[in-house]
Amino acid sequence: MRLILEILLMGLAVFLGAKLVPGVEVDGYTSALIAALLIALANATIGFILRILTFPINFLTLGLVSFIISVLMIMLVDRMMSGFSTSGFLAAAILAIVVAIIKAIFGAIAGSDKD
């Protein structure tokens, strides 16, 4: 149940982020939900492998490489989907920051009670 809620909130975060960030377009909440799911899957698979391979550099840059990998996963989903688009790296980076902030706000509102 919590996983479904996380996916729905991520979709809402992508939808709101697309409304706030210039250069990011989403066709509707359904497209935002699919984009959120694809971003999560890309981060969990390709992003995970890249983070393992770049761990020493990521450690030295205090996580900057991990952020760049997340931005690249957003850009990958942009290429995969027709209902979600970004105008470039900067728009994807701002979207990643906005989505992280929105997810943090949702997390603070929902609380951190364990199931």
Secondary structure, DSSP 8 states (H G I E B T S, - for coil): -HHHHHHHHHHHHHHHHHHHSTTEEESSHHHHHHHHHHHHHHIIIIIHHHHHHTHHHHHHTTTHHHHHHHHHHHHHHHHH-SSEEESSHHHHHHHHHHHHHHHHHHHHHH-----
